[in-house]
Amino acid sequence: NEQCPAGEDIAGYMYLAAQGKFEEAWRLIMKENPFPAVMGRVCYHSCESECNRAEHDDPVSINRVERFIGDYALVHSIEIDFSRPEIDRSVAIVGAGPAGLTSAYHLRLMGYGVTVFDSSEHPGGLMRYGIPAYRLPKEILDGEIDRLSNIGIDFRMGVKIGESIAWEKISSEFDAVFVAIGAYQEADPGIKGMDKTGVVNALDFLKEVNCGKYPKMGKKVAVIGGGNSAIDCARVSL
């Protein structure tokens, strides 16, 4: 549990899942994390490195169990239990990525009115535009985000603060603003020639692919790096 960056009660939902109480396990995850079906696919699952089952044979496949629980809830159309009284205050969320959506979720559960603004066409941020569909199918992401709409979170997409709407209007119409504009900045390798045609950053490339635009590629592609984004770029290119 301590290893989980999202603070999930891993021991608790593993216990419930072992008893076949999958909806209860899902609701326990949802106390902290509104995207179990997403995280069950893309999480780095460092919790497994701390699982003491490894002292006997192998760690429990916690991430696969979370994925199963998340998918179970989607297949069975299980909705978020929203029963808190409404609070007569509103919050604007600037950015519809993981941070913005998670903030919107927890604020809404507390009873606040929540409106999410984002310049993109669809919500999800890096979950949608930085991860290829083979790792995170769009219907899975849409299913998890649709639940947020169902509890009354308002999405205003295609809105760029400062252009489509003035910052002063946002700050005056809402009681609080949470700015979650993303972590898109990539490392600069400091190599000459990075500005040449045909040299692209991983996230820019993946965003184009996720938008259905396939950049012109030569017959051979070199990928610099060996992390998740690098492997995604290599596989998408192939």
Steps between C-alpha positions, in 0.01 A plus 500: 500500500776746592662450159186605309530864384120523477455379858276207409408245768662216307480243780132586546389459140715190447321344799158591356592376153612167645150462644340579165372837626607684187263795525604561861865479393433755225331739740796475736744593220269784395535663842843611382532441126221557244678308222559135602451361148753753369754449776464124469646542152758777527611519865866430572374275785791561736275350770594157369867560580397535866262203508628254762358206306833521312664350809313177421488493118388801295322828582124504457403651163332798663484703180320222310248467782434874491448480126250216544311693769492814285377308196241319712349833601488620139345178369235508774438876464568566868463868580657725762299529821433873522296580809663807656289817532579776253732780612409841362850567372664429167851409388654537156754240393738614226623184330325166440799272556553256788556772763210716387254213472600349834464838668161548335389156620591553864358854508173379349473220756532769768199674346661789312388606155786421261571620147798369304656709222744361246633611161484147355201347328462219754590463870779272621823694447800269476276200564332570165769675297822351640417128522424294186170314474671159509593571864198708598195450276302821459172330591647408841609858565166637376313261728687620807463870409128461418440412865631843597244665273230284655561647846463853369849611399467747212754475216574795273737374236677694227534797734838663541527731799620843393371457145156334495422641844674762711676397822318785679167344407606163643633648823191715551236235426645223717583484869828318433714395204724194477760529224610164358645588163705182461856371504573494129850650514757248381868473582735685264789272401704802393596346165560713193256437218194438715321769301544319168208361301416145603613541862201503736440476872331185625192666649444715191520188284267299723248783518480516120451125480231508769323774304497275194777685319790286386812709437704421191771256601800374312573131457718496810424657837747557783358539849717670762403376845377181658208596721127448452461785250800379300364147475156637408657704219693197375195274502273761338763560232529129432 
